[in-house]
Amino acid sequence: MKRKSIFLIGIVAVYWAVIVWAPLSDRLILFPSRQRIDAGAAQRKTVVFAGGELEIWTAKSRQAQSAGRTDLYVLRFYGNADRAERWVAEEAEMWHRRAVEVWGVNYPGFGGSAGPARLALIGPAALTAFDSLKQKAGGRPIIVFGASIGTTAALNIAAHRQLAGVILQNPVPLRQIVLRQFGWWNLWLLAGPLAAKLPSDLDSIANSRAARAPAIFLLAGKDEVVAPRFQLLVVNAYAGQKRVIPLPDASHNSPLGGPALADLNGALDWLLPRDSK
């Protein structure tokens, strides 16, 4: 009996040591990469963050290039395992009817951004990128656009800064997904502590309740990563004006194109200030 008791105590001690000290949520949720990716026409810039550099890739729409001015800025946050330089130049052309400059952010630990890949760094990095862009914008409107886990960064900004608008594609309520989707198979012994350790500034439900900027939601009907029922938790919690664009046949990583892109451009006419068109 004594040996069994010692064994059980050892198991409990190891369990709590892993839960308390190991960065399990970072390892299980984030999938950073460092390999070189062709950025096309995008330009690299960095801002100071946490004693290192935060990497940002920028590109201007054709209208901005031809007009020689920028009327609107888009701060872009991408999904997990993705990188800004893969998309920024291409995405700038989504805004072909407007003079837009897109800033795509690589999270700490991704691409050329310094530091380890940590969930706790995403929120502060997002605010740092926004504050840097705000200085550059000089009063011109800024839209924050987040996809997948990038919506947690976008909503953190929307809850704490003044924005012209926010676009959220397949929004992620991290804590609710961990608890409700993954808790049952481990009797919440793993999911419960992991959910409790998630950074509060990435709480999409709380941030949605605090956000006031007008928002466009793009919701994939066949999302295999963030089930529609979880996306709707964020939509329903959002306090500002909102428009929902359902994408019934889209999966989590389906590109925006065809009718979906046309619907987005139509919604942008509602979202954008008149003088930014």
Residue pairs with C-beta under 8 A, 6 or more apart in sequence:
15 189
18 24
19 190
19 193
19 194
23 118
24 190
24 194
25 119
25 194
25 197
25 198
26 116
26 117
26 118
26 119
28 194
29 80
29 119
29 149
29 174
30 80
30 107
30 109
30 117
30 118
30 119
31 80
31 81
32 81
32 107
32 109
32 110
32 117
33 81
33 83
33 110
33 111
34 110
34 111
37 83
37 85
37 86
37 111
38 85
39 57
39 85
39 86
39 88
39 89
40 59
40 89
40 90
41 59
41 89
42 57
42 58
42 59
42 84
42 85
42 88
42 89
42 104
43 57
43 58
43 59
44 55
44 56
44 57
44 58
44 85
44 112
45 55
45 56
45 57
45 58
46 53
46 54
46 55
46 56
46 112
47 53
47 54
47 56
47 128
47 129
47 132
48 54
48 128
49 108
49 113
49 114
49 115
49 124
49 125
49 128
50 108
50 114
50 115
50 121
50 124
50 125
51 114
52 108
52 113
52 114
52 115
53 112
53 113
53 114
54 105
54 106
54 108
54 113
54 114
54 125
54 128
54 129
55 84
55 105
55 106
55 110
55 111
55 112
55 113
56 84
56 103
56 104
56 105
56 106
56 129
56 132
57 84
57 85
57 88
57 103
57 104
57 106
58 88
58 101
58 102
58 103
58 104
59 88
59 89
59 91
59 92
59 101
59 102
59 104
60 70
60 92
60 99
60 100
60 101
60 102
61 92
61 93
61 94
61 95
61 96
61 98
61 99
61 100
61 101
61 102
62 92
62 93
62 96
63 95
63 96
63 97
63 98
63 99
63 100
64 70
64 71
64 92
64 98
64 99
64 100
64 101
67 99
69 99
70 99
70 100
70 101
70 140
71 98
71 99
71 100
71 140
71 141
71 275
71 276
71 277
72 95
72 98
72 99
72 100
72 101
72 140
72 141
72 142
72 143
72 164
72 272
72 276
73 100
73 101
73 102
73 103
73 133
73 136
73 137
73 140
73 141
73 142
73 143
74 95
74 100
74 101
74 102
74 103
74 142
74 143
74 144
74 145
75 103
75 105
75 129
75 130
75 133
75 142
75 143
75 144
75 145
75 157
76 84
76 87
76 88
76 91
76 102
76 103
76 104
76 105
76 145
76 146
76 150
77 104
77 105
77 107
77 126
77 144
77 145
77 146
77 147
77 150
77 151
77 153
77 154
78 84
78 87
78 104
78 105
78 147
78 148
78 150
79 147
79 148
79 149
79 150
79 252
79 253
80 148
80 149
83 106
83 110
83 111
84 104
84 105
84 106
84 111
85 104
85 106
85 111
87 104
88 102
88 103
88 104
91 102
91 104
92 100
92 101
92 102
94 256
94 261
94 264
94 265
95 102
97 265
97 277
98 272
98 276
98 277
103 129
103 133
105 125
105 126
105 129
105 153
106 112
106 113
107 113
107 117
107 121
107 122
107 125
107 153
108 114
108 115
108 116
108 117
108 118
108 121
108 122
108 125
109 115
109 116
109 117
109 118
109 121
110 117
113 125
115 121
119 198
119 199
119 202
120 199
122 149
122 152
122 153
122 156
122 199
122 202
123 152
123 153
123 156
123 199
123 201
123 202
124 201
125 153
126 153
126 154
126 156
126 157
127 156
127 157
127 160
127 161
130 142
130 144
130 157
130 161
131 161
133 142
134 142
134 161
140 276
141 164
141 165
141 272
141 273
141 276
142 163
142 164
143 163
143 164
143 165
143 166
143 167
143 271
143 272
144 154
144 157
144 158
144 163
144 165
144 166
144 167
145 154
145 166
145 167
145 169
146 152
146 153
146 154
146 155
146 166
146 167
146 168
146 169
146 171
147 169
147 170
148 169
148 170
148 172
148 225
148 226
148 252
149 172
149 174
151 168
151 169
151 170
151 171
151 172
151 204
151 234
152 172
152 174
152 202
152 204
152 207
153 202
154 166
154 167
154 168
155 166
155 168
155 171
155 204
155 207
155 208
155 211
155 234
156 201
156 202
156 207
157 163
157 166
158 166
158 207
158 210
158 211
158 212
158 213
158 215
158 240
159 206
159 207
159 208
159 210
159 211
160 210
162 213
163 213
164 213
164 271
164 272
164 273
164 276
165 213
165 214
165 215
165 216
165 271
165 272
166 211
166 213
166 214
166 215
166 216
167 215
167 216
167 218
167 264
167 271
168 215
168 216
168 217
168 218
168 234
169 217
169 218
169 220
169 256
170 218
170 219
170 220
170 223
170 225
170 226
170 231
170 252
171 204
171 217
171 226
171 231
171 234
171 235
172 204
172 226
172 230
172 234
173 203
173 204
173 205
173 230
173 233
173 234
174 195
174 198
174 202
174 203
174 204
175 195
175 198
175 203
175 205
176 205
176 230
176 233
177 226
177 230
178 191
178 194
178 195
178 198
179 188
179 191
179 192
179 195
180 230
181 227
181 230
182 190
182 191
183 191
183 192
183 195
200 206
201 207
204 234
204 237
205 233
205 234
205 237
208 234
208 237
208 238
208 239
209 237
209 238
209 239
210 239
211 238
211 239
211 240
212 239
212 240
213 240
214 240
214 241
214 242
214 243
214 270
214 271
215 238
215 240
215 241
215 242
215 243
216 242
216 243
216 244
216 245
216 264
216 267
216 268
216 271
217 231
217 234
217 235
217 238
217 242
217 243
217 244
217 245
218 245
218 247
218 256
218 260
218 264
219 228
219 231
219 232
219 235
219 244
219 245
219 246
219 247
220 226
220 228
220 231
220 247
220 250
220 251
220 252
220 254
221 228
221 246
221 247
221 248
221 249
221 250
222 248
222 249
222 250
222 251
223 231
223 250
223 251
223 252
224 251
224 252
225 252
226 252
235 242
235 244
243 267
243 270
243 271
245 260
245 263
245 264
245 267
247 254
247 260
250 260
256 264
269 277
